[in-house]
Amino acid sequence: MGLVRYLQPRVEGDLRPLLDDHAWLHQVADALGSPLNLVLPEQVARNVEQFRRVLAAHHLSGGVYFAHKANRSHALVRALAGAGSGIDVASLGELQHALGAGFTPERIMATGPKSREYLWLAARSGVIVNADSVAELSGLAAIVATHGLPTVRVMARLSGFAGTGTTVLSRASRFGIPATGAGPLWDVLDKHRDQLDFLGVAYHLDTVGLPEKAAALEGCLTAMDEAGQRGLNPRAIDIGGGFGLNYLADATEWESWTTELTSAVLGRRPPLTWNGHGYGLRNEGGTVRGALSVYPAHRSVAGPDYLDTLLRTESALYRRPLGTLVLDHLYDLYAEPGRALLDQCGAVLLRVEQVGDDGRGETLVRVAGNGTDVGLEQHGVLMDPILVPRGDPQPGGPAGVYLTGNLCLEADLITRRKVFLPSRPQPGDLLVFANTAGYLMDFSAGGALMQPTARTIAAYRAGDAWRWCLDDGYWPVTGREEIG
Ligand SMILES: Cc1ncc(COP(=O)(O)O)c(C=O)c1O
């Protein structure tokens, strides 16, 4: 037991009773196969409300735009449309999906790399275009002028923010216009006033580091001043996503696992990972070098609380809380949470196919699914699945096992981390990864080796009972009979 290092998932809200209902889980997996995705559209609608409450508590107007890329589910996107949320789309396909799900154009923000077709549909339908470069803005202006389209509301994504000194604080990004040299941006906006209505500036940083985010928001406030001085009339700041999600139930399990990983890399304890993989750490002559490059799976401040903390953070430059500065200027504040908005909104079910030993003392558990069906490795998220036995659990106590997938590839592990379960699984059992709706479900699922990809079902409440339907059959009216 001393060698057991659980990383138990945090399971809350409606996901808890569903994942506790083992008979129901087996029933749906028997009917629809493995892998199987489960989403909870009503939960996402509640989550958006939590973010909105933070904006309201800071007396800020603006809105929440769900970063669609985090999940392809129709049910989740339609539930958000029904809940009055905004949506951040990052491709032509996502824009079409959002329009078809019921989002009206004023609630859609088009981000990401943009083809001419994507720009045309964005302009034609009147959504906000959040541009990555000056060239994109001139291209958009040309499309608007040539095709006689109405003026488009645009935002400009900035990157490379300086701190209070001259040091650039934010990490290098391939997206965005340099915040410290925005002259060409103001020129293009000035030149194309008839085609482009400049709403304001934006950032999205691929980090949950608060100092970087605070420097970026401060940089946006400075840029808004600059734009005002150039005679533009900016009125909104978009602070992107990256509010983080707390995957684990217990902070001490996370601390202890990361400490033990270091010991394992040094060879001071049996490996905790496949072939001694160090997740960025390595042993150089008895000293650990490198940096742990995984998602910080336990987070004490995440999601709406993170937004609140950011807005309370004092600007080093302006000596006032960032939220107060936004309010004083009467700017709208937009946020684009992806992962955080999907907290407790889904799970992936995998059936155990085979359990065996690898001849080196390790237990291998092969599941009906693969590493593209649950993107733990791709996104660096480490957590244990929940074991849902079909019959009585095996005696013998906790088991540390490696989960292998159904691809005929050495590299196909569901996670290179040894996962810990309360008992040894058996064929026919289910392993359920909780809280996978954000990026860990269908982000990169593909049909490699013609293996089946997961079906997705939406579970929703009908009075006291739970019901489910196929993902593409769910709409916000499903299961609710209006009395008229
Ligand atoms: C422009 C933009 N906004 C929002 C997000 C969502 O980030 P997260 O899921 O970390 O909240 C992303 C993610 O890549 C993004 O690129």
The ligand as an SDF file (V2000), in Angstrom:
LIG
                    3D

 16 16  0  0  0  0  0  0  0  0999 V2000
   -8.3580   32.3040  -28.4730 C   0  0  0  0  0  0  0  0  0  0  0  0
   -8.6680   31.2930  -27.4150 C   0  0  0  0  0  0  0  0  0  0  0  0
   -9.6150   31.5910  -26.4950 N   0  0  0  0  0  0  0  0  0  0  0  0
   -9.9440   30.7230  -25.5240 C   0  0  0  0  0  0  0  0  0  0  0  0
   -9.3240   29.4870  -25.4290 C   0  0  0  0  0  0  0  0  0  0  0  0
   -9.7590   28.5480  -24.3250 C   0  0  0  0  0  0  0  0  0  0  0  0
   -8.7580   28.2570  -23.4050 O   0  0  0  0  0  0  0  0  0  0  0  0
   -9.1130   27.3630  -22.1370 P   0  0  0  0  0  0  0  0  0  0  0  0
   -9.7820   26.1500  -22.6120 O   0  0  0  0  0  0  0  0  0  0  0  0
   -7.7890   27.1000  -21.5110 O   0  0  0  0  0  0  0  0  0  0  0  0
  -10.0050   28.1940  -21.2530 O   0  0  0  0  0  0  0  0  0  0  0  0
   -8.3360   29.1230  -26.3580 C   0  0  0  0  0  0  0  0  0  0  0  0
   -7.6520   27.8390  -26.2660 C   0  0  0  0  0  0  0  0  0  0  0  0
   -6.7630   27.4840  -26.9870 O   0  0  0  0  0  0  0  0  0  0  0  0
   -8.0030   30.0650  -27.3900 C   0  0  0  0  0  0  0  0  0  0  0  0
   -7.0790   29.7690  -28.3100 O   0  0  0  0  0  0  0  0  0  0  0  0
  1  2  1  0
  2  3  1  0
  2 15  2  0
  3  4  2  0
  4  5  1  0
  5  6  1  0
  5 12  2  0
  6  7  1  0
  7  8  1  0
  8  9  2  0
  8 10  1  0
  8 11  1  0
 12 13  1  0
 12 15  1  0
 13 14  2  0
 15 16  1  0
M  END
$$$$
